[in-house]
Amino acid sequence: MNILVFGKTGQLAQELSRLEGVTCLGRDHAEFSDPAAAAAQVAGAGIDAVIIAAAYTAVDRAESEERLATTINGATPGAIAQACAAHGLPLVYISTDYVFDGSGETPWQPGDAPAPVNAYGRSKLAGEAAVGAAGGVTAILRTSWVVSAHGNNFVKTMLRLGAERDQLSIVADQIGAPTPARAIAAACLEMARQLAEDPGKSGIYHLQGAPEVSWAGFAAEIFAQADVACAVAGIPSSAYPTPAPRPLNSRLDCTTLETVFNIAQPDWRVGLADILHDLGARP
């Protein structure tokens, strides 16, 4: 199966690029601020499915660049979805837990009403709506707290700061779970394959690591696995203000994904061990 992936340098795209049958397009071939130009890439011969892994992910900057974020995360995926529908190609679009408001403590179901609390979440919700409106064979996959050995991410930041300090104050009232980009990549390919065989599996799904944890708990596990002598002090979100508010409840219910596609939640602690190994932070 030949998969066209929009995205080349992000955490997910780099993991997808390692898989057989995948061709990744970067900005040199698909500028995501130009919906028509990006959608034109779908017309190439020999494509069996499309995955949109490219996105505007600067959550705080999106507060002042919402129009650009909405073009990249909303209008362009919509244009690509329309092109996929016209060519009869299944599409997997990556979305986020940030489409929810983060209230309560119950894991979010795919059918729960979205209510994003920041510009980034609104831009991704616009993408969901545009992809769904295209009328093709599509799966929207919401995920959270993506981690890998690539790019700038929480794991690398903790390793750097943990080596410099004896204690770090980390937010403890935002609850969710890290999701290894490698697991998301494998899920995307499997979903694309099954969508090609059974278009009736179109819909919205969730994929998140297990078990649930806070950012503070995640940091503590990073230090434990990497044998870094740095203590973690949990703090409330109010003590670490950011331009874009973050949802407190990022728990995602992944039951439907396992029922329909037979894709189970990955254990993020195992994924973390692989990431630390890739970074040379553990044997």
Secondary structure, DSSP 8 states (H G I E B T S, - for coil): --EEEE-SSSHHHHHHTTSTTEEEE-TTT--TT-HHHHHHGGG-TT--EEEE------TTGGGT-HHHHHIIIIIHHHHHHHHHHHHT--EEEEEEGGGS---SSS-B-TTS----SSHHHHHHHHHHHHHHHT-SSEEEEEE-SEE-SSSS-HHHHHHHHHHH-SEEEEE-S-EE--EEHHHHHHHHHHHHHHHHH-GGG-EEEE---BS-EEHHHHHHHHHHHHT---EEEEE-GGGS--SS---SB--B--HHHHHHH-----BHHHHHHHHHHHTTS--
